[in-house]
């Protein structure tokens, strides 16, 4: 029985089926708490726990799914290319906004974690929370953080941004698709960008741009600014 439960085909089919069911639940109830990614992850954790399946085994069995993560991110370049003229016309404002957003994202999470009593290792792990997982884990490792904790936080931030980012932008009465795309892409990387993509090509174009620029800026800036923050706080 255990051999059957550990088959790659079963894990792949299970993951896809759970996600389709989660999408149906979200479309039916229209509540942010029923975000498909969140529901799928929760269901998979429960199933893996009760079947005593390790994460490494599950990851190996579902490699066919994770493989498409790279191509899907690259595919975000298509809507960006189609909106290249709009990007070029506002390159200065975009660069300034992304630099300020990246710095604010790093400093704010470190200060909040410190105020709530987080250890130095936790603060270092949370600093690169808003960039895609591979970049965040490498940055965390370089500055002395805990990469697995960083990965968990990145996923949580992405889901949170997908759940509430769009409504938060509307609450602030921000209607410009470029601003919304950049903000959600920078704050909640690929998960948030994928969530707003159905709203239009411009949203996904600037979401992908925000995700990419924030990843580059965070990778360059974090190792430089973190030592000063740690010296000031500790």
N, C-alpha and C positions, 0 to 999 in steps of 0.2 A: 504493500500500500504506500509506504514511504517513497519507494522508487517511482511509483506512478505520480505522486505529488511533486516530485522534484524534476519532472521532465521539462525541457525547454519549451516545447510546444504548449504545454499546459500553462506555464507561467506567462508566456507571451499572450495566449488567448485570454487568460484570466485578466491580465492587465488591460487589454483593449476592451474587453467586455465590461469591466468595472467602469472604465472611463466613459463608455457609451451610455451606461446606465446613469452615471453621475450627470452627464450632459442632459439626459432626459429629465432627471429630477430638477436640475436647475431651470430648464425651460418651463417646467410645469409650475414651479413655485415662485420663480423670479426673485429669490432672496439671496443676498450676497453670501450668507453663511453656507449656502449650498454650492459654493464654487466647485466646479468639477474636479479641478486638480486637488483641492483640499479633501474632498470626499474620497477620491481614488486613493490618495496616499493613506488616509485613515483606514480605509478598508483593507488595503494591502498590508499595512502594519499589523492589523488584527489577524489576518489570515496567516501571515508569515510567523507570527508569534504562536498561534495555536497549532500550526503544522511543524513548528520547530525548524523552520528554514532560515538559514543564515543569510545575511544581506549579500555576502560575496557570492553565494550560490545563486540567489535570485538575480543579481546583477549579471552574472555570466549567462544565465538562461535567457535573459531578456536583452542580450547585446544587440539583437536585430532591431530593437526599438531605440536604444540609446545611440546606435550608429547614426540615426537620422537627425540627431540633435545638431551635429555640425552642418550638414547640408541645409537644414531649416534656417539656421542662423545666417548662412551665406545667402539664402534666398531673400532675406530682408534687403539685400542690396538692390534687388530689382525695382521695388517701389522708390527706393532712394535715388536710383539712376533716373527714373522717370520724373522725379521732382528736383533734379540737380540744379536747374536754373533758380528755383526758389531758395535753395541752400546757398548758392553763390551770392545771391543778392543780399543775404543777411548773415554772411559768414562772420563778420565782426561781432554782432550781437549774440549769435549762437555760441561763439567761442567764449565770450565773457560770461554768458549765463551758465554754460557748462562748467567753467572753472570755479565760479562762485558756488554753484550747486554741489560740486564734488567736495569742495572744502567744507561747506556747511554740513554735508552729509557725514563726513568723517568726524569733524569736531563735535557736532551735536550728539551723535550716538556715544562717543567716548565720555563726554561730560554727563550725559544722562546715566550711563552705566556706573560712572564714578559716584554720582549722587545717591544711587541706590545701593552702594556698597560693593560694587563689583571689584574683583581682584585685578591686578595688573594684567594677568594672562587673559582674563575675560575681556578687558578693555581692548587689548591688542587683537583679540579674535573678532571683535565686533566692528573694528574700524573699517574694513573693506566690505561691509554688509551689502552695499547696493550695486555691486558689479556681478557679472556672471560667475558661476561657481569655480571654473578652472582658474580664472584670474584671481578671484578672492582667496582661494586656498594657497596659491603661490605667494601672494602678498602677505597673508597671515603667517605663513611659514618663515618668510624673510624677516619679518619684524618681531618674531618670537611669540606668535599667537598659537592657538590650537586649531589646526586646519579642519578637523571634523566638526568642531563647534561652529566655525566660520561657515562651513557648508550648510549646516542646519539653519543658521540664521539667514543665509542668502535665500534659501528655499522659502523660509517663513516670510521674509520681506517681500519676495516676489508674489507669493499668494496673497498677502495682505494688500499689496498694491493693486493686484488684479481685482480683488474683492471691493475695495473702497476708493481706488484712485479716480475712476471716472466720475463717480458721484461727488467726490471731494472737489474736483475741478469745477463741476457744475454748481456746487455750493458756493464756491468763490466767484461764480459768474464768469469763469474763463471759457470763452467760446472758440478761440483761435486754435485750429487743429494743429498748427506747428508747435504752439506753446504746450498744448496738452500732450502731444506725442513726445516732445523732448523731456517734459517733466516725468511722465510715467516711465519712459524708457530709461531715464537716468536713475530713477528711484527704485524701480522694481524689475529692471533688466528684461530678459526674454519672456518671462511669464506675463508680465504686465503688457509688454508690446504685443504679444500674441492675442491678449484679451481685447485690445482696442483695434486690432487690425481689421475686423469686420466693419468697423465704422467708416472706413475709407482708406484709399491708398496713401493719402497724405499723412494720416495718423500713423500707419505702419512705417512709412518712410522716415518720419522724424522720430518715431519711437526707436527704430533701429539705429538711427544716427545718435540719439541720446545715449543708448546703451553702449555703443562702440566708443564714443568720446569719453563717457564717464569711466569706462574700463581702462582706457589709456591714461587718462588724467589721474585716476586713483592709483594705478600702478606706479606712476612717476612721483606723485606728490606724497603718498602715505609714508614711505620710508623716510622722507625728509621732514615731515611735520610731526610725526609721532614722537620722536625723541624729545622735542620741545614740550609737547603736551605731557608726556610722562614725567619729565623733570619738574614741571610746574605742579602737577597733581600729587606726585609722590616725593 
